[in-house]
Amino acid sequence: MAQPRLNTALNEGLLTLPNGRIAVLRPPVGYDLSEVPRDALWISHGFAPDHAYWADAGYDVGPQPGDLAAVIVVVPRSKALARAMVAQAVEMAPLVIVDGQRTDGVDSLFKEMRKRLGDISSVPKAHGRLFWFDTPGPIPEWKAAFSKSPDGYVTQPGVFAEGGTDKGSAQLIAALPAKLGTHVGDLGSGWGYLGSEVLKTHPEIAQLEMIEAEHLAVECAAQNVTDPRATSHWADATTWRPQTPFDTIITNPPFHTSRAADPGLGQAFIAAAAKMLVKHGHLWLVANRHLPYEAALGDHFGRVEEIGGTGGFKLFHAHRPKP
């Protein structure tokens, strides 16, 4: 990620960081923090692969320090989550710094904060903006809150399908067979729709393991899937492995971590699923119709069939993972 704005503000003397610990909320992989002393930084990230990246790089990703001097908010794609992060930041430290791309709505946040505070300093650069302000006090109307979707599931800002059940996931549930086996995996389980539904209709399941990289979604799933047969894992589904192989995997894999679609994510889910299944295991997958998953399915499974789908979605059943 090209991100010179923070460095520009610091190097040109436009912004001076206070002494003390500096929190950075949700920085993506590659975010440039080279101008901030490493021992002053504390990283907070709810996306498991990015959390692991910062931990592996030697940054402090442990419990929140008790006394923070400033917070850097890196604007996510979700407008509601961005507001919630700003609301969180103003209660964490006396100085708040916001950095983001225009395509992620940073200018909208900037305008909203100017309405509250008047003129505030900023650096517009590289298709984005960095701005900062002294904490104005709580912003309660921006705080993140759980809510119930029209179909009764708990969601919150920043999760996939926060407004309710994804149509593709609903089609996958309708297409599943009567029996799935006793040990089932749900890769990219989100806030728990697939897991909740299969447990309602498949009494033969003895253990359902739900693997989800976004901690915000895991928090929702804890409320949506209360069946004792279910276990949630906050983890990257492309690298995580079960202690014993699954009989069946169900998945509606993600296909972006930014605004640009990345079919490689779903293809990585397919490759990982093949490694998690028993010899004669089954994969049931739904995908947007434009995504090129057929070759990856053929590479990793001995038998693949498209089993339908409507409204821009396609459904696949893959059998016999290849070693």
N, C-alpha and C positions, 0 to 999 in steps of 0.2 A: 504494500500500500504506500503510494507516494504521499508523504505527510510532512511537509516542511514548515507548517504554520507554527507549531509550538517552538521549534528551534529558532525560527525567524523572530518571534516575539521576545524570546529570551536573549538571543544574540544581539538584537538591535536595541535592547534596553527598554522595550515597550512594556514588558512584564517582568517583574522580579518575584521569584518564589520565596515565600517566607521560610525561616528556619523551622525544621521539624519534619514530621512524616507527611508524605504526599500519597494520597490514594488515587488509583487510576481505575475507573469503572469500565469494564468490558472492552479493553483494548484488543483489537484483532491481532492475529499473527503478523509480525513484521512492523507493528507500530513503533515509531522511532522515539525512544525515551533516552537517547544518548546524552542529552544535555541536562538530565536530572540525575543527581547522585544516586547510584543504585541502592546504597544502604538507607536512603530516605524513602524508597518506594515500597508501597504495598499494593498488590494487584488483586482486584476482585473480578471474577469472571464466572458466569453461569453456564457457559458452553464448554463441555468437557474437553474437546480437543484443544481449544485455546487455553483453558486452564492448565492443561498438561504442558503445553508449549512454554508458558511463562515459568512454571515450576521447574521444568527441565533446564531452562536457561538460568536458573539460580535465583530468581526473584522470590520475594516473600509473598506467598499466596495463602498463608495460614490465617488464623483468627484475626479479626479486625483490631488494629491497634487502638488503644483507648483514647489517644490524644492526637488528632490530625490537624495539620496546619492548612492544608488545601486539598481539594478534590478535583481531579480531571475527569470529566464525563466525555466518553467517546460515543458519539451519537449513533444509535443503532437504526435499522430500517424502520422499526415500528414507532410511529409517532407517539402512541400512548406509552410505550416503554420509555422513550426518550424523556417525556415529561416526568414519568415516575422516577427516573434516575436523577433528574435535576431536583425534584422534590426530596429525594433521599440525600443528595449531596448537600443541600442547604442546611440540613440538620446534622451533618457530619463535621463540617469545618467552616471557618470564617471566610475563606476564599474559594470560589467555585470557578473553574475553567471549563469551557465547553468547546469541543472540537468535532467537526464533522463535515461531510460532503453535502453539497447542495442537493444532490439526488436523494439524500437521506433526510432532508428537511431541516438542515441546520439554520437556514435563513429564517424559516418560520419561527423557530425557537428564539432566535436573536430578536426578531420583531416583537414577539410576545414579552420577552424580558425587558425590552426597551419601554414598552407600555407601562410596565410595573415600576421601572427604576429610572427612567429618563435615559440620557446618553450614557452608554457604556462602551468601553474600549473593545476594539476588534481588529483582527488581521484577516481580510479576505484574500485568499490565495489558493491556487491549484484546485480550482473548481470546488472550493469549500470555504469554511470560515472558522476562525478561532475567536472566542470572546470570553470575557471574564468580568466578574463583579464580586463585590463584598456581599456576604450573605444577608438577604433582606428579611429573614425570618421564615417560618414555615409556609409552604404552599400546599395546604391540605387538599385542595381540589385536584391536584396533580398526582397525589399519592397512588401507588398501585393498590388495587383491591381485587379480591376474587369476586367473580360474578357467575351467575348461572345462565347458561345458554338456553334458548327456547326449548331444547329437548332435555333440559334438566341436568346437564353436565357442568361442572365447575371449570372455569377457565380464568385466565388473567392476561394482561397485556404482555406481548412478546412471545406468545406461544403460537404454533401453527394452528390455523382454524379456530382462533379465539372466539369467533362469533357463533360457533356451533359445529355440528358434525360435517366433516368433509364428504362431499358426494362420492368421491372415489372410494373412500373407506367404507361407506355404506354399501356400495356395490360389491366390494370384496366380501363383506359379511354375508350378504345374500347369496353369494356364489360358493361358499364353503360347503364341504361335504358333511354328512351327519356325524362322522367320526374323524377326529384329528390325532388321536393317540394320547398317551398319558403325560408326555413331557413336551410342552409347546413353548416356542420362543416368539416374541413380538419385537422385531427390530425397528427402532425409530418409533417407539410406542406413544410418543406425544403425551397428551393429557389423559390417555387411557381408554379411548373409545373402543378400539379393536379388542383390547384385553377384557374390558367390561362385558362386551357383547358375547365373546366366545365362552366366557365362564357362565353366562346365563343359559346358554344353549348346549353346552357340551359337558355333561356330568362326568364323562370318562377322564377328563383332564385331572391329573393329580398335582401337577406343578406347572404354573405359567410364569415364565421369566420375561420381564419387560425391560428392554434396554433402550435408554433415551439419553441423548447428549445434553439437552437443555434442561437445566435444573428447575427453571420456572415451570416447565411441563411436568417434571417429576413431582413437584409440590402439588400440582393439580391432580395428578394421577393418584396420589395418596388419599385424596378425598373421593375420587370417582371409582376407584377399584379397591374395595374393602374386603373382598373375598380372601380368606386366609390361604387359599392355594396360590395366590399371586405374590411375586417378589419383584421389586423394582431395583434397577441398577442405573446409577448415574454414570454413564460410560459412553465411549465412542464405539458404536456398533460395528464399525469396520475393523476394529482391532481386538475388541473384547471376545472372550471365549467362555462357554459354559463349562462347569466341572464335568458334566456328562452330556453326551450329544442329545440333540433334540430329535423327537420323532417328526415334528412339523414346525415350520416357521411361517408366520404370517407377517406381511410388511407392506406399508405404503411409504416407500423410501423418500427422503428429501431429495430435492434436485437443485437447491441453491443455498449458499450461505451469504451471498450478497445479492444484488439485483440481477446479476447475470446468471442464466441457467447453466448448470454444470452437470451434464449427464454422467460424468465420472463418479459422482457421489452414489447414484443408484447402482451403477455398475460395480462399485466397491462393495455395496451391500450384498449384491448377488454373489460375488466372489467369497465374501465372508460367510454368507449363509451356507454355501456348499461345504465349508470347513466345519460348520457347527452341527451338521445333521448326521444321523445314523446312516449306514450304508444304503438303505432303501428309503431314506427320508424324503419328505415332500416340502416344497416351497410354494406358497400361495401369495401372489404379488399383484398389486394394482399400480398403474402408472398413467400419467398423462399420455395421450395417444401420440404426441410428437416425439417422445423420448425414445432413443434408439437402444433398447435393452435386449432385443432379440439375440444379437450376436453373443453378448455376455452370458445370457442364459444357455445358449448352445455350447459355449466354451466350458461351462461348469456343471452341466447336467446332461445325463444321458437321454432324457426324454423331456420335451417341452411342448406344451400346447397352449394356444390362446383360447380362452374359454368364454370370450364375450366382452361385454362392457359397452356403455352408451354414454353420450354427452361429453365426448372428449377423453374418455378413459378406456384403457384396455386392461384385461385381466389375464394372468398367466398362472398355469400350474406346471411346475417343474419337478421332476422325479429322478431319483437315482443320481445323487451328486457324484461327480467324477473325482477320483483321488488326486 
